[in-house]
Amino acid sequence: MAREVQPLTDAELIARHVRFEPRRPSGARLVETGVGVWIIVEYLRDVVAGDIEQAAADYDLPVEAVRAALAFYRLHPAPFDARILLNAAV
């Protein structure tokens, strides 16, 4: 009998795909590409209407990495929301 694979927890996703960099604006990037978490969050909100698979395809990322960015954002939304607002104002 095949063992059912459990999805990764938010903490596991973050540990695998997000690098926290407290000295950088917004403080977190995806390990695979260096793309800022705020960029992924903004793209999901403003371009692909929350479509995780489309965002992953557009950024050539694993879906798991986009889920990790969202998980990290949910833990610390304020700095990312501020960065998104600043970017919109430019």
Backbone torsions as a table, in degrees:
resi	resn	phi	psi	omega
1	MET	NA	131.5	-179.2
2	ALA	-73.6	137.0	177.7
3	ARG	-81.3	133.0	-179.5
4	GLU	-74.2	130.9	179.8
5	VAL	-83.5	126.2	178.9
6	GLN	-84.2	139.6	176.2
7	PRO	-65.5	153.4	179.2
8	LEU	-69.9	146.5	174.8
9	THR	-74.6	165.9	176.7
10	ASP	-57.0	-43.2	-179.6
11	ALA	-61.7	-39.8	178.4
12	GLU	-68.0	-41.1	177.2
13	LEU	-60.7	-46.9	-179.0
14	ILE	-62.4	-45.8	-179.5
15	ALA	-60.4	-34.8	-176.8
16	ARG	-81.0	-34.3	-168.0
17	HIS	-120.9	-11.4	-175.3
18	VAL	-117.0	132.9	175.5
19	ARG	-110.2	119.1	179.0
20	PHE	-83.5	126.5	-179.4
21	GLU	-129.0	88.3	-172.3
22	PRO	-61.5	-20.5	-178.9
23	ARG	-88.2	-5.6	179.2
24	ARG	-97.7	152.4	176.0
25	PRO	-57.0	132.9	-179.7
26	SER	71.3	-14.4	165.1
27	GLY	71.7	3.8	-179.5
28	ALA	-150.0	142.2	179.9
29	ARG	-136.3	157.6	174.5
30	LEU	-79.2	135.6	-177.7
31	VAL	-60.8	-41.7	-173.4
32	GLU	-61.1	-39.9	-170.7
33	THR	-129.0	-15.6	-174.9
34	GLY	82.5	3.5	178.5
35	VAL	-66.9	134.4	179.8
36	GLY	-66.1	143.8	176.7
37	VAL	-57.7	-39.1	-179.2
38	TRP	-60.9	-33.8	-180.0
39	ILE	-66.4	-43.5	179.0
40	ILE	-63.6	-44.2	-179.7
41	VAL	-62.7	-46.0	179.2
42	GLU	-62.1	-42.8	179.7
43	TYR	-62.3	-43.4	177.9
44	LEU	-61.3	-42.0	-179.0
45	ARG	-69.7	-49.8	-166.2
46	ASP	-97.0	-19.3	-173.0
47	VAL	-115.0	-46.8	-172.5
48	VAL	-112.6	14.6	175.3
49	ALA	50.3	42.3	175.9
50	GLY	82.0	5.7	-178.2
51	ASP	-76.8	97.9	-176.3
52	ILE	-61.4	-43.1	-179.3
53	GLU	-63.1	-40.7	179.6
54	GLN	-66.8	-43.0	177.7
55	ALA	-60.7	-43.2	178.7
56	ALA	-60.9	-45.0	179.5
57	ALA	-64.4	-44.5	-177.9
58	ASP	-64.4	-33.2	179.8
59	TYR	-98.5	4.4	-179.4
60	ASP	53.6	51.2	-179.8
61	LEU	-121.4	156.3	169.7
62	PRO	-68.0	145.7	177.3
63	VAL	-54.6	-37.1	179.4
64	GLU	-56.8	-37.6	-179.9
65	ALA	-68.2	-39.6	177.7
66	VAL	-66.3	-41.1	175.5
67	ARG	-61.4	-37.6	178.0
68	ALA	-64.7	-42.1	177.9
69	ALA	-60.1	-44.1	178.2
70	LEU	-64.5	-39.3	179.1
71	ALA	-63.5	-42.8	178.9
72	PHE	-65.6	-42.1	177.6
73	TYR	-58.5	-43.5	-179.5
74	ARG	-61.1	-30.6	178.3
75	LEU	-75.6	-31.9	-173.0
76	HIS	-138.9	63.2	-173.4
77	PRO	-69.8	-31.9	-171.9
78	ALA	-56.3	-51.6	-178.3
79	PRO	-65.6	-31.3	179.3
80	PHE	-74.1	-40.9	176.7
81	ASP	-61.4	-40.3	178.6
82	ALA	-63.5	-43.6	179.9
83	ARG	-64.0	-40.5	178.6
84	ILE	-63.9	-42.1	177.2
85	LEU	-63.6	-43.2	177.3
86	LEU	-61.1	-42.3	-179.9
87	ASN	-64.1	-38.6	179.3
88	ALA	-67.5	-28.3	-177.4
89	ALA	-78.9	-15.7	-176.1
90	VAL	-79.2	NA	NA
